[in-house]
């Protein structure tokens, strides 16, 4: 079961703000049958980020974590002229300072051969509309500091880097060690 918002899907010839027409772009909510496709995009993204060796997820992991009954994660598939070209995975977080939910974009990826056709922008616009529909106070994501094309793209959309924040992570054995302490 997907999210409970009503947001129009993009379809051929959809006009966006500023008179931009994204011919052939369609965005839809992912379904469980997309698990293999999503894992393929995740692997492509990891390869692009020089971290393919870190992908541990299986198709079944994607099925359970995104589409399982307790999932709080959502996914979108972006197609151009009927061909799947990218995806986005997101979830809702919370800001105590705003007293509102936020939308956190975990991954957004468009295959290299389909870039510069508007798919990435369409995905971000779609996600921004979800954030507005859900009354989110923030729409956030992270980008690797060396990914200049992505940084330039995000800045062109008006996004601001949060340079004063430092990301921290525990994973695997570190989580177990902290939990046992």
PyMOL commands that set and color helices and strands:
alter all, ss='L'
color gray80, all
select helices_A, chain A and resi 17-19+32-48+52-54+59-67+112-114+119-133+148-156+173-180
alter helices_A, ss='H'
color red, helices_A
select strands_A, chain A and resi 14-16+20-22+25-29+73-80+83-95+100-110+138-141
alter strands_A, ss='S'
color yellow, strands_A
deselect
rebuild
show_as cartoon
